[in-house]
Structure formats: structure tokens, C-alpha cells
Amino acid sequence: MKFNMKKLKFDEKGLIPVIAQDYKTNEVLMVAYMNKQALSKTIKTKKAHYYSRSRNKLWLKGEQSGNIQKVKEIYIDCDNDTLLMKIEQKGGAACHTGYKSCFFTKITKNGELKIKGKKIFDPDKVYSKKE
């Protein structure tokens, strides 16, 4: 059976959620969104491209930080409304805050927040504004 993008259920803004998961450890690294163009570029280049809702533009993951995501596999959920990408995270960190995963804050049994893991890079150095 050949992949048909028309079968995917993009939302009213033309976006579909994507879970990025480490292909070796199965750790969930991040959740983002793709439009049809981002998905096409991802399939073609085997590098994760997403659609930034805050910037209203397509972006290559790691275009500034160098922490690109090499796509190993892409799965479609049973409702055709969410994607799961198994990726190889280059540079060790998927999160723009410097952590390996965007899911580094845990809510404890006492309702406290606890930071899990350590920073891989300093985001102030990586994303410094160039004037």
C-alpha cells in the first residue's frame, strides 16, 4: 500500500501533532506540529522539519543549534490524526532549553516540581541573537 497524505487528518489550521521519540531508547523527546510541506520535506530529506505555530513558518529542527533529528521511521496512529517519528537526535538534546527531552520536569507525589536530567547545552550561547 502506498502512502497517501490525503488520508491524514490535519486540523483546521492544516497541522498535525508529531511525537518525536528516540529510536534506540524510546524516550519521548518532544511534541511538535507539521503541515503538509513539513511532512513532505521530512520524508524527502530524512531530517525532521516542523511548522512553528509561534513563528508561523516551516523550520528544520536544529537549523540554529545544530541538533538535527535524523528520521528513522514514521508511524501514523489509528485515527490518522497524529504522527510518531522515531529519530536519532544529533547533538544530544532535542529541547531548546538545553535538555535531552522537552519532558524534563516531573510532578512528584507531593505536587512539587522536580527537574530530571541535566542540561546538554546552554541555550543562551546556542541561540544568541546576531545583530
VOBA-1610 file (N, C-alpha, C; in pm, whole numbers, padded with zeros to 5 digits, always signed):
BEGIN
Met+00084-00117+00000Met+00000+00000+00000Met+00089+00125+00000Lys+00061+00218-00084Lys+00138+00342-00097Lys+00084+00449-00002Phe+00174+00527+00057Phe+00135+00635+00148Phe+00060+00742+00071Asn-00053+00786+00128Asn-00133+00892+00070Asn-00157+00998+00177Met-00093+01113+00163Met-00103+01219+00262Met-00247+01268+00278Lys-00330+01251+00176Lys-00469+01296+00183Lys-00549+01222+00289Lys-00500+01106+00331Lys-00571+01028+00434Lys-00545+01081+00575Leu-00441+01164+00590Leu-00410+01220+00722Leu-00512+01328+00756Lys-00544+01338+00884Lys-00642+01436+00932Lys-00569+01555+00994Phe-00536+01651+00908Phe-00477+01776+00956Phe-00588+01859+01018Asp-00556+01939+01119Asp-00660+02020+01185Asp-00701+02137+01097Glu-00788+02222+01152Glu-00842+02336+01076Glu-00735+02435+01033Lys-00618+02432+01098Lys-00506+02519+01061Lys-00408+02448+00969Gly-00441+02323+00931Gly-00354+02247+00842Gly-00238+02181+00912Leu-00252+02155+01043Leu-00143+02098+01123Leu-00181+01962+01180Ile-00078+01882+01205Ile-00095+01752+01268Ile+00013+01738+01376Pro-00024+01690+01497Pro+00077+01674+01601Pro+00173+01558+01570Val+00297+01578+01614Val+00403+01479+01590Val+00477+01455+01722Ile+00491+01329+01756Ile+00570+01290+01872Ile+00707+01248+01820Ala+00813+01307+01871Ala+00949+01268+01834Ala+01004+01180+01946Gln+01041+01058+01909Gln+01085+00959+02007Gln+01222+00906+01967Asp+01311+00891+02065Asp+01443+00836+02038Asp+01428+00692+01988Tyr+01487+00663+01874Tyr+01467+00531+01812Tyr+01537+00418+01887Lys+01636+00450+01970Lys+01705+00346+02047Lys+01643+00326+02185Thr+01615+00435+02255Thr+01570+00425+02394Thr+01418+00434+02411Asn+01349+00478+02307Asn+01204+00503+02309Asn+01164+00620+02398Glu+01261+00698+02445Glu+01229+00817+02524Glu+01159+00920+02435Val+01048+00976+02486Val+00979+01083+02413Val+01061+01209+02431Leu+01103+01268+02319Leu+01190+01385+02325Leu+01114+01516+02313Met+01010+01516+02230Met+00934+01639+02210Met+00805+01611+02136Val+00716+01709+02140Val+00594+01707+02061Val+00593+01838+01983Ala+00563+01828+01855Ala+00560+01946+01769Ala+00447+01928+01667Tyr+00443+02016+01569Tyr+00340+02009+01466Tyr+00403+02013+01328Met+00335+01951+01235Met+00376+01955+01094Met+00257+01998+01010Asn+00288+02068+00901Asn+00189+02086+00797Asn+00231+01994+00682Lys+00159+01997+00573Lys+00190+01905+00462Lys+00330+01929+00406Gln+00371+02055+00398Gln+00503+02087+00345Gln+00613+02033+00438Ala+00595+02048+00568Ala+00695+01997+00664Ala+00706+01845+00655Leu+00594+01777+00643Leu+00595+01632+00632Leu+00662+01588+00502Ser+00631+01655+00394Ser+00694+01622+00265Ser+00845+01640+00270Lys+00890+01751+00329Lys+01035+01776+00340Lys+01101+01673+00430Thr+01032+01635+00537Thr+01085+01535+00630Thr+01102+01401+00559Ile+01002+01360+00485Ile+01008+01233+00412Ile+01120+01237+00308Lys+01132+01348+00239Lys+01231+01362+00132Lys+01374+01367+00185Thr+01397+01444+00291Thr+01534+01467+00340Thr+01575+01373+00453Lys+01478+01307+00516Lys+01501+01222+00632Lys+01556+01302+00751Lys+01528+01432+00751Lys+01558+01522+00862Lys+01426+01587+00904Ala+01403+01596+01035Ala+01275+01647+01085Ala+01257+01796+01055His+01148+01825+00989His+01102+01962+00964His+00968+01977+01034Tyr+00946+02089+01096Tyr+00822+02113+01168Tyr+00764+02246+01124Tyr+00641+02271+01169Tyr+00579+02401+01147Tyr+00570+02470+01283Ser+00629+02588+01293Ser+00627+02665+01417Ser+00498+02745+01423Arg+00416+02715+01522Arg+00291+02790+01540Arg+00319+02931+01589Ser+00423+02949+01670Ser+00453+03083+01723Ser+00515+03174+01617Arg+00595+03117+01529Arg+00661+03197+01424Arg+00588+03189+01291Asn+00487+03103+01283Asn+00411+03083+01159Asn+00500+03054+01039Lys+00591+02958+01059Lys+00679+02922+00949Lys+00734+02781+00964Leu+00777+02728+00854Leu+00841+02597+00849Leu+00982+02609+00906Trp+01027+02507+00980Trp+01165+02509+01030Trp+01224+02370+01034Leu+01351+02365+01007Leu+01429+02242+01017Leu+01476+02232+01161Lys+01443+02124+01229Lys+01487+02105+01367Lys+01639+02106+01371Gly+01696+02194+01451Gly+01840+02205+01462Gly+01903+02306+01368Glu+01823+02383+01296Glu+01880+02478+01200Glu+01968+02582+01268Gln+01939+02617+01394Gln+02024+02710+01468Gln+02120+02637+01560Ser+02070+02537+01630Ser+02151+02469+01733Ser+02245+02363+01676Gly+02213+02311+01558Gly+02290+02201+01502Gly+02241+02065+01552Asn+02142+02066+01642Asn+02088+01942+01699Asn+01975+01888+01611Ile+02012+01842+01493Ile+01912+01794+01398Ile+01857+01658+01441Gln+01745+01624+01383Gln+01683+01494+01408Gln+01682+01414+01278Lys+01757+01305+01275Lys+01757+01214+01161Lys+01640+01118+01179Val+01552+01116+01082Val+01431+01035+01093Val+01460+00893+01048Lys+01430+00799+01137Lys+01450+00657+01110Lys+01319+00592+01062Glu+01208+00627+01127Glu+01078+00569+01094Glu+00969+00671+01126Ile+00859+00663+01051Ile+00741+00746+01078Ile+00620+00654+01086Tyr+00541+00672+01192Tyr+00420+00594+01212Tyr+00299+00687+01213Ile+00187+00636+01169Ile+00060+00708+01171Ile-00030+00636+01271Asp-00097+00712+01358Asp-00185+00646+01455Asp-00313+00597+01386Cys-00391+00518+01460Cys-00509+00451+01404Cys-00618+00548+01357Asp-00619+00671+01410Asp-00717+00771+01369Asp-00666+00861+01258Asn-00543+00840+01215Asn-00480+00923+01111Asn-00468+01070+01150Asp-00459+01098+01282Asp-00451+01238+01323Asp-00330+01272+01410Thr-00236+01178+01422Thr-00112+01202+01496Thr-00001+01118+01434Leu+00119+01175+01431Leu+00235+01103+01380Leu+00332+01074+01494Leu+00403+00963+01481Leu+00511+00927+01571Leu+00636+00909+01486Met+00740+00986+01518Met+00866+00972+01445Met+00970+00915+01537Lys+01032+00808+01493Lys+01146+00750+01563Lys+01267+00821+01503Ile+01342+00888+01588Ile+01452+00972+01538Ile+01584+00942+01609Glu+01691+00981+01541Glu+01824+00984+01601Glu+01854+01130+01628Gln+01863+01165+01756Gln+01887+01304+01795Gln+02035+01335+01790Lys+02074+01423+01699Lys+02213+01466+01690Lys+02239+01576+01793Gly+02357+01579+01849Gly+02394+01680+01947Gly+02346+01650+02087Gly+02269+01545+02104Gly+02229+01501+02237Gly+02109+01568+02299Ala+02058+01678+02242Ala+01946+01749+02304Ala+01839+01785+02201Ala+01716+01753+02234Ala+01603+01791+02148Ala+01539+01921+02194Cys+01550+01952+02323Cys+01481+02067+02379Cys+01561+02197+02361His+01490+02302+02323His+01556+02432+02303His+01607+02492+02434Thr+01566+02433+02548Thr+01616+02482+02677Thr+01747+02415+02717Gly+01794+02319+02634Gly+01922+02256+02657Gly+01916+02114+02711Tyr+01797+02065+02743Tyr+01783+01929+02794Tyr+01765+01829+02680Lys+01794+01702+02708Lys+01778+01597+02608Lys+01634+01590+02560Ser+01541+01591+02653Ser+01398+01582+02622Ser+01327+01708+02670Cys+01220+01745+02603Cys+01138+01857+02650Cys+01062+01820+02776Phe+01056+01691+02805Phe+00983+01642+02922Phe+01081+01615+03037Phe+01138+01723+03090Phe+01238+01710+03196Phe+01185+01754+03332Thr+01061+01802+03338Thr+01002+01845+03465Thr+00897+01744+03509Lys+00916+01690+03629Lys+00827+01587+03683Lys+00744+01645+03797Ile+00616+01610+03801Ile+00531+01644+03914Ile+00541+01528+04012Thr+00591+01554+04133Thr+00610+01448+04232Thr+00478+01415+04302Lys+00480+01312+04385Lys+00362+01271+04461Lys+00313+01382+04553Asn+00404+01468+04598Asn+00369+01578+04688Asn+00323+01703+04612Gly+00315+01692+04479Gly+00274+01807+04399Gly+00385+01906+04373Glu+00507+01866+04402Glu+00624+01951+04377Glu+00674+01927+04235Leu+00748+02022+04182Leu+00812+02005+04052Leu+00958+01968+04073Lys+01004+01868+03998Lys+01142+01826+04010Lys+01203+01816+03871Ile+01317+01880+03853Ile+01389+01874+03726Ile+01463+01741+03720Lys+01441+01667+03612Lys+01507+01538+03590Lys+01611+01559+03478Gly+01726+01501+03495Gly+01829+01512+03392Gly+01915+01635+03410Lys+02006+01652+03316Lys+02095+01768+03320Lys+02098+01833+03184Lys+02133+01960+03183Lys+02141+02033+03057Lys+02257+01982+02974Ile+02233+01971+02844Ile+02335+01928+02749Ile+02409+02051+02694Phe+02335+02161+02679Phe+02397+02284+02629Phe+02331+02406+02692Asp+02400+02520+02683Asp+02350+02647+02734Asp+02275+02718+02621Pro+02142+02730+02633Pro+02065+02790+02525Pro+02102+02936+02496Asp+02149+03010+02597Asp+02190+03149+02575Asp+02308+03157+02478Lys+02396+03060+02484Lys+02512+03057+02393Lys+02474+03007+02255Val+02386+02906+02252Val+02349+02844+02124Val+02257+02935+02043Tyr+02164+03003+02111Tyr+02065+03085+02040Tyr+02092+03233+02056Ser+02217+03274+02074Ser+02247+03417+02089Ser+02202+03492+01965Lys+02144+03608+01989Lys+02093+03690+01878Lys+02210+03754+01805Lys+02207+03740+01674Lys+02310+03803+01591Lys+02253+03930+01533Glu+02319+04041+01560Glu+02268+04171+01512Glu+02347+04219+01395
//
